[in-house]
Amino acid sequence: MNCNLKCINCLKELCVHKVPLFSALEHEDLEEIAGRMSYRKYEKGEIILAQDAKPHGITIIRKGSAKACRIAPDGQEKILYLFSKNDFFGEQYLFGDERASYHVVALQKAETCSFSREHFQQMILSRPLLARQCIEELGRRVIALEQVAQNAGSQKTDSRIALLLLEFGRKYGMVTEQGLSVLLPLSREGIANYLGIARETLSRKLNQLEGDGMICSVGNKRITLLQPQLLAAMANGETAASTA
C-alpha cells in the first residue's frame, strides 16, 4: 500500500508505514499513529534508551544509526544489535512492565519517532490484524535472535566477518565504480566487540580479505566491497579456493 501521509513532527514521509509491524494498517490507523508520534533528535553518543529504564513504547530510527549494548558489572560493554534507518526497538516491552536490559546509544546524529505503549495497547484491543502482526513480528525476531546465537557458536570467524560486511553493505553501502563503498557504523574495536572476537583477529582477517582482493580499506572508517559474490560464498562457509 502506498502511503503519502506526512509525519506531523518532521513533515516527512510517515516512517511508521515502513515498519513491518504497522505496514498493513489502514489509512485512518496510520493517521491516528501519526498524531500520537513523538519526535526527537540525538547527538552522537547520546543515550536514546538507558539500561534499567522503563521503555515507553516502540521507537523507530528515523535517521542515522544506533547500537544496543549491555554494560556488565565490571564495566565492560557488549554490543548486541545495530539499528539503522527504519529499524525499531522496544516491541518486547509493549505488554509487560520490565525494564530495559540494554542501552541504545546513537552512533551518529540520529532522529527517532516513538509511539507509546499505552496508545499501542489501546489500538490493539480493537484491531485484531494489528494483534496478529505483532505476534508474527515478535516471532520473527525471536527466530532471528536464535539464528544469531546459533551462528555465533557454530560459524567460523571468516564466515561471520563476511556476513557482517555484507550486512553493512546492504544497510550503509553506496555503489561506486570500484564496488560497494561502506561507511562503517562502528570502529574496528566496536566491530570486534560485536562479533565477539579479538581486535587483532579482526585486523588480521580484514588484511587477508584485502590481500585476496575482496575488499579495499579506505582509512579506518570506510571499506569498499570489491567482490560481494565471493564474500557471500564465504558467509555460506565456502572457501576462496572453492569459489574460484
Backbone bond lengths (Angstrom), bond angles and torsions (degrees), N, CA, C in turn:
res aa  C-N    CA-C-N  psi(-1)  N-CA   C-N-CA  omega(-1)  CA-C   N-CA-C  phi
1 M - - - 1.462 - - 1.521 109.29 -
2 N 1.315 117.86 129.71 1.446 121.55 176.53 1.518 109.62 -76.80
3 C 1.310 115.13 145.04 1.462 120.09 -178.18 1.514 109.25 -130.74
4 N 1.334 116.80 119.79 1.454 121.72 179.63 1.519 112.26 -107.04
5 L 1.331 116.65 8.75 1.451 119.97 -179.69 1.522 110.62 -67.14
6 K 1.325 116.18 148.40 1.451 122.10 176.41 1.522 108.89 -112.51
7 C 1.337 114.85 140.54 1.459 119.45 176.36 1.523 108.71 -67.45
8 I 1.317 117.28 133.65 1.466 120.41 -178.54 1.524 111.24 -71.84
9 N 1.343 116.88 -13.70 1.454 120.12 -178.74 1.523 112.11 -89.35
10 C 1.358 116.47 -51.76 1.462 119.31 -176.39 1.523 112.54 -107.04
11 L 1.338 117.10 -4.18 1.462 123.59 176.38 1.527 112.55 61.80
12 K 1.327 116.55 25.10 1.457 121.49 176.09 1.515 108.93 -111.39
13 E 1.342 115.93 178.07 1.458 119.92 179.53 1.516 110.00 -54.14
14 L 1.300 116.12 138.52 1.462 121.36 -175.93 1.525 109.83 -63.73
15 C 1.338 116.82 111.57 1.465 120.11 -174.02 1.519 112.16 -70.36
16 V 1.330 117.87 -24.72 1.463 119.63 -178.28 1.524 111.36 -61.92
17 H 1.331 117.32 -25.93 1.465 121.14 179.39 1.528 111.67 -64.86
18 K 1.330 117.34 -24.66 1.459 121.28 -177.74 1.525 112.78 -88.01
19 V 1.321 116.98 -3.85 1.460 121.19 178.85 1.524 108.72 -87.20
20 P 1.341 118.78 126.71 1.472 120.67 -177.02 1.521 113.58 -52.39
21 L 1.313 116.56 -34.00 1.456 120.64 -178.06 1.522 112.41 -60.45
22 F 1.337 117.50 -31.89 1.460 121.68 -175.32 1.528 113.40 -113.29
23 S 1.317 118.29 2.48 1.462 121.09 -167.44 1.523 114.26 -63.37
24 A 1.326 118.70 -26.57 1.467 120.87 -176.18 1.526 113.19 -100.65
25 L 1.322 117.23 9.14 1.460 119.28 -179.21 1.522 111.22 -70.67
26 E 1.321 115.39 154.21 1.459 121.25 179.04 1.529 110.62 -74.00
27 H 1.342 113.96 164.31 1.460 121.38 -177.00 1.526 111.69 -54.67
28 E 1.329 117.02 -45.37 1.463 119.41 -177.36 1.524 112.03 -68.12
29 D 1.340 116.66 -30.89 1.462 119.35 177.18 1.527 110.62 -67.85
30 L 1.328 115.93 -41.02 1.458 119.76 177.70 1.525 111.02 -64.44
31 E 1.317 115.89 -37.11 1.466 119.73 176.76 1.523 111.11 -61.90
32 E 1.332 115.34 -41.34 1.465 119.34 179.31 1.526 111.04 -63.81
33 I 1.340 115.73 -43.59 1.458 119.34 178.59 1.525 110.65 -63.49
34 A 1.344 116.13 -41.89 1.466 120.44 -179.65 1.517 111.20 -58.31
35 G 1.320 116.06 -37.75 1.456 120.06 -178.96 1.511 113.94 -72.43
36 R 1.320 116.34 -14.30 1.467 119.81 -177.12 1.528 112.92 -113.84
37 M 1.311 116.70 5.48 1.457 120.64 178.70 1.530 110.92 -74.15
38 S 1.314 116.12 144.04 1.463 121.19 171.34 1.525 108.34 -113.16
39 Y 1.317 115.90 138.34 1.464 122.38 -172.14 1.521 109.47 -116.97
40 R 1.350 116.31 136.57 1.461 120.07 179.49 1.523 111.00 -143.33
41 K 1.323 115.10 155.65 1.460 122.24 174.35 1.525 109.10 -115.58
42 Y 1.336 115.56 146.67 1.459 121.10 179.82 1.522 109.90 -134.00
43 E 1.317 115.57 145.28 1.456 121.10 173.95 1.527 109.88 -87.69
44 K 1.318 116.65 161.57 1.461 121.22 177.12 1.521 110.07 -55.63
45 G 1.329 116.72 131.09 1.454 121.81 179.47 1.512 114.76 87.77
46 E 1.325 117.22 -7.87 1.466 120.12 -179.38 1.526 110.05 -78.22
47 I 1.327 115.90 142.37 1.461 121.34 -178.82 1.525 110.00 -80.21
48 I 1.323 116.13 123.98 1.462 122.17 176.83 1.523 110.07 -87.52
49 L 1.317 116.31 -41.69 1.467 122.82 175.92 1.519 107.64 -137.25
50 A 1.325 116.82 128.29 1.462 120.86 -177.86 1.526 111.14 -92.42
51 Q 1.309 115.58 139.57 1.465 120.85 174.56 1.528 109.16 -58.25
52 D 1.326 116.17 136.34 1.471 125.10 -179.22 1.529 113.15 78.65
53 A 1.344 117.48 -1.31 1.467 119.50 174.37 1.525 109.16 -82.51
54 K 1.325 116.73 162.65 1.461 121.16 176.44 1.530 108.99 -90.03
55 P 1.331 118.22 112.47 1.471 120.29 178.80 1.525 110.37 -61.41
56 H 1.322 115.68 142.62 1.468 119.36 -176.53 1.519 112.80 -95.72
57 G 1.340 118.16 -2.86 1.459 119.91 179.67 1.511 111.05 154.71
58 I 1.323 115.45 -153.42 1.464 121.31 178.52 1.526 109.63 -89.58
59 T 1.318 116.54 133.23 1.458 121.98 177.31 1.524 109.15 -118.71
60 I 1.321 116.20 129.19 1.463 123.13 -179.94 1.527 108.81 -106.88
61 I 1.328 116.46 134.09 1.460 120.15 174.59 1.526 107.66 -78.87
62 R 1.310 115.75 105.62 1.465 121.16 -178.59 1.533 111.03 -76.78
63 K 1.320 115.76 -37.49 1.462 121.17 -177.64 1.521 108.02 -153.84
64 G 1.335 116.45 144.75 1.454 120.00 178.91 1.516 112.04 90.51
65 S 1.319 116.16 -157.48 1.460 121.37 -179.76 1.517 109.57 -150.48
66 A 1.333 115.20 164.38 1.464 120.80 -178.05 1.520 109.09 -150.95
67 K 1.318 115.69 164.35 1.465 121.08 176.12 1.520 109.04 -124.03
68 A 1.326 115.19 145.32 1.461 121.49 169.90 1.515 106.46 -100.13
69 C 1.316 116.93 127.30 1.458 120.25 -177.59 1.522 109.88 -142.02
70 R 1.308 114.89 152.05 1.461 121.13 179.33 1.521 108.43 -115.65
71 I 1.316 116.15 135.30 1.455 121.57 178.80 1.520 108.86 -100.75
72 A 1.322 116.13 118.56 1.457 121.67 -179.54 1.529 110.14 -75.34
73 P 1.335 117.93 163.04 1.473 120.87 178.74 1.526 113.57 -55.46
74 D 1.342 116.98 -28.52 1.465 119.28 179.47 1.519 112.69 -84.68
75 G 1.349 116.08 4.83 1.455 120.64 177.23 1.512 115.08 89.59
76 Q 1.334 117.78 -2.75 1.458 121.19 179.78 1.529 110.78 -75.58
77 E 1.324 115.48 137.49 1.462 121.34 179.02 1.523 110.28 -95.64
78 K 1.329 115.69 137.32 1.459 121.82 173.31 1.516 108.59 -123.23
79 I 1.343 116.89 119.12 1.460 121.22 179.39 1.522 109.03 -79.85
80 L 1.327 116.06 126.27 1.460 121.95 -175.48 1.522 112.87 -100.82
81 Y 1.327 116.74 -46.24 1.465 121.74 -176.31 1.518 108.63 -142.84
82 L 1.325 114.99 161.03 1.460 122.34 170.52 1.517 108.26 -121.93
83 F 1.326 116.34 135.74 1.462 121.79 179.56 1.524 108.87 -116.11
84 S 1.322 116.48 129.41 1.458 121.52 175.26 1.530 108.97 -115.44
85 K 1.316 116.22 -173.33 1.461 121.29 -176.55 1.527 111.30 -53.87
86 N 1.326 115.58 131.79 1.472 125.73 179.10 1.528 113.75 76.56
87 D 1.339 118.61 -1.54 1.457 119.76 169.37 1.525 108.86 -74.02
88 F 1.325 116.23 162.31 1.463 119.49 -179.51 1.518 110.10 -144.31
89 F 1.321 115.49 162.19 1.461 120.81 177.67 1.532 108.95 -147.11
90 G 1.321 115.31 165.64 1.459 121.30 178.47 1.505 114.33 103.59
91 E 1.358 117.38 -6.30 1.465 119.41 -175.06 1.522 112.05 -65.68
92 Q 1.334 117.71 -27.10 1.465 119.62 -178.29 1.523 112.43 -73.48
93 Y 1.339 116.71 -10.36 1.461 120.16 -179.21 1.532 112.66 -107.03
94 L 1.323 116.83 12.34 1.465 119.97 -174.99 1.524 113.05 -70.12
95 F 1.323 117.88 -28.30 1.462 119.78 -171.07 1.524 113.38 -116.36
96 G 1.303 117.58 -4.32 1.460 119.92 179.68 1.518 110.84 -117.41
97 D 1.321 114.77 -172.72 1.461 120.26 -179.39 1.530 110.37 -119.49
98 E 1.346 115.50 24.78 1.454 119.42 -177.23 1.528 111.31 -73.88
99 R 1.305 114.01 158.00 1.458 120.47 174.74 1.530 109.41 -92.61
100 A 1.310 116.04 156.32 1.464 120.70 -177.28 1.523 110.44 -63.25
101 S 1.310 116.13 136.15 1.467 121.12 -179.30 1.525 111.74 -93.35
102 Y 1.329 117.07 5.59 1.463 120.57 -178.73 1.522 110.08 -155.17
103 H 1.327 115.35 160.21 1.464 122.43 169.16 1.529 108.73 -84.07
104 V 1.324 116.68 152.07 1.466 121.62 163.85 1.524 106.12 -120.52
105 V 1.331 116.18 122.14 1.460 122.10 -173.19 1.523 109.50 -124.45
106 A 1.327 116.64 135.74 1.463 121.13 178.62 1.526 109.94 -68.13
107 L 1.329 116.76 128.87 1.463 121.90 177.08 1.524 111.67 -86.40
108 Q 1.312 115.93 -16.69 1.457 123.38 177.14 1.525 105.83 -157.04
109 K 1.308 117.79 -178.28 1.461 118.48 175.00 1.520 108.93 -56.01
110 A 1.310 116.23 130.30 1.465 119.97 -174.11 1.522 110.69 -136.31
111 E 1.332 114.55 153.89 1.457 122.19 174.46 1.524 107.75 -126.99
112 T 1.319 116.10 139.23 1.465 120.26 -178.66 1.525 110.85 -130.25
113 C 1.318 114.60 154.62 1.457 122.42 170.27 1.528 107.17 -124.37
114 S 1.317 117.01 133.13 1.463 121.03 -176.11 1.518 111.04 -124.71
115 F 1.334 114.32 147.98 1.462 122.82 178.70 1.520 106.86 -127.29
116 S 1.324 117.43 122.08 1.458 120.85 -169.48 1.524 112.91 -69.36
117 R 1.307 115.24 153.63 1.462 121.97 179.09 1.524 110.85 -62.42
118 E 1.326 117.01 -39.53 1.463 120.75 -178.78 1.527 111.22 -62.32
119 H 1.330 116.89 -45.42 1.463 120.18 179.14 1.526 111.11 -66.18
120 F 1.323 116.72 -38.01 1.459 119.96 178.65 1.523 110.26 -63.51
121 Q 1.310 117.28 -44.23 1.461 120.65 -179.46 1.526 111.15 -63.51
122 Q 1.330 116.78 -36.39 1.466 120.13 176.98 1.526 110.58 -64.29
123 M 1.328 116.99 -42.50 1.464 120.55 -177.86 1.524 111.65 -68.29
124 I 1.321 116.72 -39.17 1.458 119.55 -172.97 1.525 111.87 -69.22
125 L 1.327 117.89 -25.73 1.464 121.13 179.87 1.525 111.77 -64.36
126 S 1.323 117.40 -31.19 1.463 120.83 -176.17 1.527 113.23 -108.60
127 R 1.331 117.00 5.08 1.471 120.25 -177.18 1.530 109.87 -132.83
128 P 1.325 117.48 88.77 1.473 121.32 -179.23 1.530 113.17 -56.87
129 L 1.345 116.99 -34.38 1.463 119.57 179.91 1.523 110.79 -62.78
130 L 1.323 116.55 -40.68 1.458 120.60 178.84 1.525 110.46 -64.85
131 A 1.338 116.40 -40.21 1.465 120.30 178.08 1.527 110.55 -61.81
132 R 1.330 115.74 -42.75 1.471 119.55 179.87 1.520 110.73 -65.31
133 Q 1.335 116.87 -43.95 1.461 119.88 179.62 1.521 111.03 -62.02
134 C 1.323 115.88 -37.28 1.459 120.28 179.98 1.521 110.31 -62.97
135 I 1.323 116.47 -46.31 1.465 120.98 179.26 1.528 110.44 -61.96
136 E 1.342 116.50 -43.83 1.465 120.32 -179.29 1.527 111.41 -64.55
137 E 1.324 116.65 -41.74 1.461 120.00 -178.88 1.522 111.06 -67.70
138 L 1.321 117.19 -41.42 1.460 119.91 176.92 1.526 110.40 -62.19
139 G 1.333 116.26 -38.80 1.458 120.22 177.28 1.512 112.04 -62.72
140 R 1.341 116.47 -43.06 1.471 120.31 178.90 1.526 110.91 -61.83
141 R 1.318 115.68 -39.21 1.464 118.81 -178.40 1.528 111.39 -69.75
142 V 1.314 116.90 -37.89 1.466 119.84 176.90 1.527 109.85 -62.27
143 I 1.340 116.38 -44.82 1.469 120.54 178.80 1.528 110.61 -61.60
144 A 1.337 116.21 -42.28 1.465 119.95 -179.98 1.522 111.20 -63.43
145 L 1.333 116.85 -41.61 1.461 120.37 179.28 1.521 111.17 -66.45
146 E 1.327 116.64 -38.32 1.463 120.06 176.98 1.526 110.40 -63.16
147 Q 1.332 116.15 -38.74 1.463 120.33 179.29 1.521 110.77 -66.12
148 V 1.344 115.95 -40.67 1.465 119.85 177.88 1.520 110.47 -61.35
149 A 1.336 116.17 -45.15 1.463 120.22 179.79 1.524 111.12 -63.00
150 Q 1.331 115.90 -40.44 1.465 120.22 179.36 1.525 111.02 -65.56
151 N 1.329 115.95 -43.28 1.463 119.81 -179.46 1.523 111.48 -64.57
152 A 1.344 115.27 -38.38 1.461 119.26 -178.96 1.518 111.17 -61.65
153 G 1.333 116.31 -31.16 1.449 119.62 -178.28 1.512 114.24 -89.82
154 S 1.332 117.31 -23.84 1.463 119.65 -172.54 1.524 114.06 -115.28
155 Q 1.333 118.28 -29.37 1.457 119.84 -177.11 1.519 111.37 -73.82
156 K 1.310 115.81 145.03 1.450 120.37 174.39 1.524 109.64 -69.91
157 T 1.323 114.73 156.67 1.461 120.22 -178.87 1.523 111.29 -58.40
158 D 1.339 117.39 -41.69 1.466 120.91 179.53 1.528 110.94 -57.69
159 S 1.331 116.42 -44.14 1.464 121.03 -178.35 1.517 110.94 -65.41
160 R 1.324 117.04 -41.22 1.464 120.61 -178.61 1.521 111.30 -66.85
161 I 1.330 116.70 -39.66 1.465 119.90 177.71 1.523 110.36 -65.33
162 A 1.322 117.18 -45.20 1.468 120.84 179.46 1.520 110.87 -61.34
163 L 1.325 116.70 -42.45 1.461 120.87 -179.95 1.520 111.18 -63.15
164 L 1.335 116.74 -40.51 1.460 120.13 -179.98 1.523 111.02 -69.00
165 L 1.319 117.77 -39.89 1.466 120.13 177.51 1.523 111.09 -61.68
166 L 1.322 116.91 -39.21 1.466 120.51 177.60 1.522 111.00 -66.74
167 E 1.334 116.58 -38.42 1.467 119.79 177.10 1.522 110.56 -64.46
168 F 1.332 116.55 -43.23 1.460 120.14 176.50 1.527 110.50 -61.07
169 G 1.332 116.16 -39.58 1.461 119.59 178.52 1.515 111.97 -62.13
170 R 1.327 115.71 -40.60 1.470 120.38 -179.51 1.526 111.13 -67.53
171 K 1.324 116.99 -38.82 1.462 120.60 -174.71 1.529 113.44 -88.24
172 Y 1.321 116.71 -35.90 1.463 119.84 -170.54 1.528 113.49 -124.23
173 G 1.336 117.70 2.75 1.454 120.75 -173.56 1.519 114.64 -79.93
174 M 1.319 115.00 154.67 1.462 122.69 175.64 1.527 107.51 -133.74
175 V 1.321 116.24 127.77 1.461 120.69 -177.33 1.528 110.12 -71.54
176 T 1.331 115.98 128.92 1.462 122.56 176.19 1.527 108.63 -128.70
177 E 1.326 116.53 177.80 1.463 120.25 178.32 1.526 111.26 -64.52
178 Q 1.328 116.46 -31.09 1.462 120.28 -177.43 1.530 112.43 -80.90
179 G 1.314 116.53 -29.57 1.458 120.66 -175.91 1.513 110.39 158.23
180 L 1.322 116.14 -151.73 1.459 121.58 -179.09 1.525 108.48 -96.12
181 S 1.328 116.52 107.00 1.462 121.99 -177.23 1.526 109.42 -85.48
182 V 1.330 116.35 124.80 1.462 121.79 -173.48 1.521 110.28 -119.85
183 L 1.333 116.18 121.32 1.463 121.20 171.07 1.521 107.05 -84.79
184 L 1.315 116.95 110.20 1.460 121.56 -172.90 1.526 110.94 -66.03
185 P 1.327 118.07 131.77 1.463 120.89 -179.63 1.520 113.10 -77.02
186 L 1.338 116.50 -15.55 1.457 121.87 -178.98 1.522 110.03 -127.11
187 S 1.325 115.78 157.15 1.455 120.44 170.67 1.528 109.05 -69.45
188 R 1.330 117.02 168.84 1.468 119.58 177.06 1.532 110.13 -60.16
189 E 1.309 116.19 -39.13 1.466 119.66 177.67 1.527 110.70 -63.65
190 G 1.342 116.64 -40.18 1.457 120.59 178.50 1.519 112.18 -65.87
191 I 1.337 116.99 -38.74 1.467 120.60 177.94 1.525 110.08 -63.95
192 A 1.337 116.41 -43.42 1.463 120.12 178.02 1.524 110.63 -61.34
193 N 1.330 116.54 -41.08 1.467 121.40 177.23 1.518 110.40 -60.59
194 Y 1.316 116.37 -46.42 1.467 121.86 -178.50 1.528 111.24 -61.85
195 L 1.326 116.60 -38.49 1.461 121.32 -179.05 1.526 112.74 -82.93
196 G 1.331 116.25 -14.32 1.457 119.61 -178.90 1.516 113.32 74.62
197 I 1.336 116.48 34.71 1.465 121.16 179.01 1.522 108.89 -128.11
198 A 1.329 116.32 167.32 1.454 120.90 179.35 1.528 110.39 -72.64
199 R 1.324 115.86 149.28 1.462 121.64 178.22 1.529 110.50 -58.10
200 E 1.327 116.80 -39.46 1.460 121.18 -179.38 1.529 111.17 -65.78
201 T 1.344 115.86 -37.55 1.470 119.79 178.53 1.519 110.59 -63.71
202 L 1.340 116.36 -43.81 1.463 120.19 178.77 1.522 110.66 -60.50
203 S 1.329 116.98 -46.76 1.468 120.41 -179.20 1.522 111.06 -59.75
204 R 1.328 116.33 -42.48 1.464 119.93 -179.46 1.527 111.35 -64.81
205 K 1.338 116.55 -42.39 1.463 120.61 -179.04 1.530 111.19 -67.74
206 L 1.333 117.28 -39.99 1.464 120.04 178.44 1.527 110.58 -65.59
207 N 1.325 116.50 -38.26 1.470 119.78 177.02 1.526 110.71 -63.26
208 Q 1.335 116.26 -37.90 1.464 119.80 177.37 1.527 111.12 -64.37
209 L 1.330 116.21 -43.56 1.464 120.07 179.01 1.525 110.76 -62.97
210 E 1.331 115.84 -38.27 1.464 119.35 178.80 1.528 110.11 -68.23
211 G 1.330 116.67 -40.81 1.457 120.38 177.94 1.518 112.73 -64.04
212 D 1.334 116.56 -30.07 1.469 121.55 178.20 1.525 112.56 -83.77
213 G 1.336 116.66 -0.89 1.459 120.24 177.15 1.517 115.03 79.15
214 M 1.338 117.30 17.02 1.470 119.72 -179.37 1.526 112.46 -87.78
215 I 1.340 116.56 -31.30 1.457 120.69 -179.69 1.523 109.16 -136.44
216 C 1.324 115.03 166.55 1.463 121.32 174.26 1.526 107.48 -139.40
217 S 1.321 117.01 120.53 1.461 120.98 179.56 1.522 109.94 -82.27
218 V 1.324 115.35 137.02 1.463 121.92 176.18 1.524 106.54 -122.97
219 G 1.332 116.65 91.94 1.453 120.16 -172.80 1.522 109.89 70.14
220 N 1.322 115.66 -156.78 1.464 120.47 -178.05 1.523 113.24 -97.10
221 K 1.325 118.32 -11.51 1.465 120.53 -172.06 1.520 114.01 -112.69
222 R 1.313 117.77 -3.45 1.463 118.72 -177.43 1.531 110.58 -136.73
223 I 1.327 115.52 137.73 1.459 122.53 176.55 1.524 107.98 -132.01
224 T 1.324 116.54 136.87 1.459 121.06 174.46 1.524 108.75 -102.30
225 L 1.326 115.82 124.98 1.461 121.02 176.55 1.522 107.59 -84.51
226 L 1.321 116.47 107.02 1.459 121.73 -174.86 1.522 112.43 -83.63
227 Q 1.326 116.60 -33.06 1.466 120.80 -177.99 1.534 109.49 -136.05
228 P 1.322 117.37 75.30 1.466 120.74 -178.48 1.524 113.37 -57.96
229 Q 1.344 116.84 -31.14 1.464 119.19 -178.90 1.523 111.43 -65.60
230 L 1.330 117.13 -35.51 1.464 120.15 177.20 1.523 110.96 -72.82
231 L 1.325 116.57 -35.71 1.464 119.80 175.32 1.523 110.67 -64.16
232 A 1.335 116.27 -39.12 1.465 120.05 178.53 1.523 110.71 -63.51
233 A 1.333 116.35 -40.85 1.464 119.89 177.41 1.523 110.66 -63.70
234 M 1.330 116.22 -40.97 1.462 120.13 178.53 1.523 110.80 -65.37
235 A 1.326 116.65 -38.63 1.463 120.53 178.27 1.519 111.13 -61.80
236 N 1.330 116.24 -28.45 1.466 121.59 178.80 1.523 112.90 -88.05
237 G 1.335 115.78 5.62 1.452 119.16 176.00 1.503 115.30 94.94
238 E 1.338 117.63 3.54 1.461 120.62 178.44 1.522 109.73 -85.27
239 T 1.290 117.16 149.15 1.457 121.73 178.41 1.512 110.07 -89.11
240 A 1.318 115.62 162.45 1.471 120.01 178.90 1.516 111.04 -60.25
241 A 1.330 115.98 -35.64 1.466 119.21 -178.53 1.515 111.56 -67.18
242 S 1.354 116.40 -37.55 1.459 119.47 -177.19 1.506 112.86 -74.28
243 T 1.359 117.29 -16.22 1.460 120.35 -178.66 1.524 111.97 -100.44
244 A 1.309 116.50 -4.57 1.471 120.02 -177.99 1.516 110.72 -70.29
